[in-house]
């Protein structure tokens, strides 16, 4: 594998991780403010999912990068 292929695979992995975090944030917001799971929304569960999504989108790719550089 060339360095370009490795860099491309890493970029795609980071992109998927961040997109998952953003999707989790959007899902949490939808659960908190809409009637998806129960009438009137479920603010507590939605907030937990939204915060988890933000943390995942911001920090998970940094953690993966750090662990992949150690190898």
KOLZAPA-849582 format. One record per residue (C-alpha): residue number from 1; x, y, z; chain. Coordinates in Angstrom, 3 decimals, padded with zeros to 6 digits. Layout:
! residues N
site seq: NUM; east: X; north: Y; up: Z; mol: A;
...
***
This chain:
! residues 71
site seq: 1; east: 000.000; north: 000.000; up: 000.000; mol: A;
site seq: 2; east: 001.260; north: 003.431; up: -000.845; mol: A;
site seq: 3; east: 001.214; north: 006.366; up: 001.536; mol: A;
site seq: 4; east: -001.544; north: 008.001; up: -000.504; mol: A;
site seq: 5; east: -003.809; north: 004.966; up: -000.122; mol: A;
site seq: 6; east: -003.169; north: 004.840; up: 003.622; mol: A;
site seq: 7; east: -003.907; north: 008.551; up: 003.967; mol: A;
site seq: 8; east: -007.099; north: 008.176; up: 001.945; mol: A;
site seq: 9; east: -008.297; north: 005.294; up: 004.141; mol: A;
site seq: 10; east: -007.537; north: 007.287; up: 007.295; mol: A;
site seq: 11; east: -009.409; north: 010.280; up: 005.922; mol: A;
site seq: 12; east: -012.451; north: 008.135; up: 005.168; mol: A;
site seq: 13; east: -012.339; north: 006.575; up: 008.636; mol: A;
site seq: 14; east: -012.228; north: 010.010; up: 010.291; mol: A;
site seq: 15; east: -015.050; north: 011.198; up: 008.055; mol: A;
site seq: 16; east: -017.259; north: 008.244; up: 009.020; mol: A;
site seq: 17; east: -016.545; north: 008.797; up: 012.726; mol: A;
site seq: 18; east: -017.468; north: 012.481; up: 012.514; mol: A;
site seq: 19; east: -020.576; north: 011.832; up: 010.427; mol: A;
site seq: 20; east: -021.722; north: 009.252; up: 012.978; mol: A;
site seq: 21; east: -021.311; north: 011.849; up: 015.726; mol: A;
site seq: 22; east: -023.294; north: 014.431; up: 013.787; mol: A;
site seq: 23; east: -026.032; north: 011.891; up: 013.032; mol: A;
site seq: 24; east: -026.203; north: 010.951; up: 016.714; mol: A;
site seq: 25; east: -026.514; north: 014.631; up: 017.640; mol: A;
site seq: 26; east: -029.352; north: 015.134; up: 015.157; mol: A;
site seq: 27; east: -031.114; north: 011.993; up: 016.391; mol: A;
site seq: 28; east: -030.797; north: 013.172; up: 019.996; mol: A;
site seq: 29; east: -032.225; north: 016.567; up: 019.106; mol: A;
site seq: 30; east: -035.113; north: 014.943; up: 017.252; mol: A;
site seq: 31; east: -035.875; north: 012.645; up: 020.197; mol: A;
site seq: 32; east: -035.789; north: 015.543; up: 022.639; mol: A;
site seq: 33; east: -038.093; north: 017.867; up: 020.694; mol: A;
site seq: 34; east: -040.415; north: 015.639; up: 018.668; mol: A;
site seq: 35; east: -042.854; north: 012.785; up: 019.170; mol: A;
site seq: 36; east: -040.586; north: 010.075; up: 017.740; mol: A;
site seq: 37; east: -040.445; north: 007.880; up: 020.852; mol: A;
site seq: 38; east: -043.214; north: 009.289; up: 023.009; mol: A;
site seq: 39; east: -045.654; north: 012.211; up: 022.935; mol: A;
site seq: 40; east: -044.090; north: 015.473; up: 024.036; mol: A;
site seq: 41; east: -040.565; north: 014.291; up: 023.355; mol: A;
site seq: 42; east: -038.050; north: 012.736; up: 025.705; mol: A;
site seq: 43; east: -035.676; north: 015.560; up: 026.697; mol: A;
site seq: 44; east: -033.412; north: 013.549; up: 028.983; mol: A;
site seq: 45; east: -032.651; north: 010.776; up: 026.494; mol: A;
site seq: 46; east: -032.357; north: 013.296; up: 023.665; mol: A;
site seq: 47; east: -029.884; north: 015.412; up: 025.616; mol: A;
site seq: 48; east: -027.731; north: 012.392; up: 026.463; mol: A;
site seq: 49; east: -027.628; north: 011.302; up: 022.821; mol: A;
site seq: 50; east: -026.950; north: 014.836; up: 021.576; mol: A;
site seq: 51; east: -024.068; north: 015.365; up: 023.998; mol: A;
site seq: 52; east: -022.645; north: 011.949; up: 023.129; mol: A;
site seq: 53; east: -022.855; north: 012.838; up: 019.438; mol: A;
site seq: 54; east: -021.002; north: 016.115; up: 019.936; mol: A;
site seq: 55; east: -018.273; north: 014.442; up: 021.972; mol: A;
site seq: 56; east: -017.991; north: 011.702; up: 019.355; mol: A;
site seq: 57; east: -017.792; north: 014.162; up: 016.473; mol: A;
site seq: 58; east: -015.159; north: 016.317; up: 018.156; mol: A;
site seq: 59; east: -012.966; north: 013.953; up: 020.150; mol: A;
site seq: 60; east: -013.308; north: 010.424; up: 018.782; mol: A;
site seq: 61; east: -011.350; north: 011.122; up: 015.613; mol: A;
site seq: 62; east: -008.555; north: 012.690; up: 017.672; mol: A;
site seq: 63; east: -008.374; north: 009.613; up: 019.886; mol: A;
site seq: 64; east: -008.268; north: 007.315; up: 016.859; mol: A;
site seq: 65; east: -005.553; north: 009.439; up: 015.301; mol: A;
site seq: 66; east: -003.459; north: 009.300; up: 018.450; mol: A;
site seq: 67; east: -003.760; north: 005.533; up: 018.763; mol: A;
site seq: 68; east: -002.984; north: 004.930; up: 015.094; mol: A;
site seq: 69; east: 000.170; north: 007.064; up: 015.274; mol: A;
site seq: 70; east: 001.549; north: 004.989; up: 018.144; mol: A;
site seq: 71; east: 001.684; north: 001.848; up: 016.033; mol: A;
***
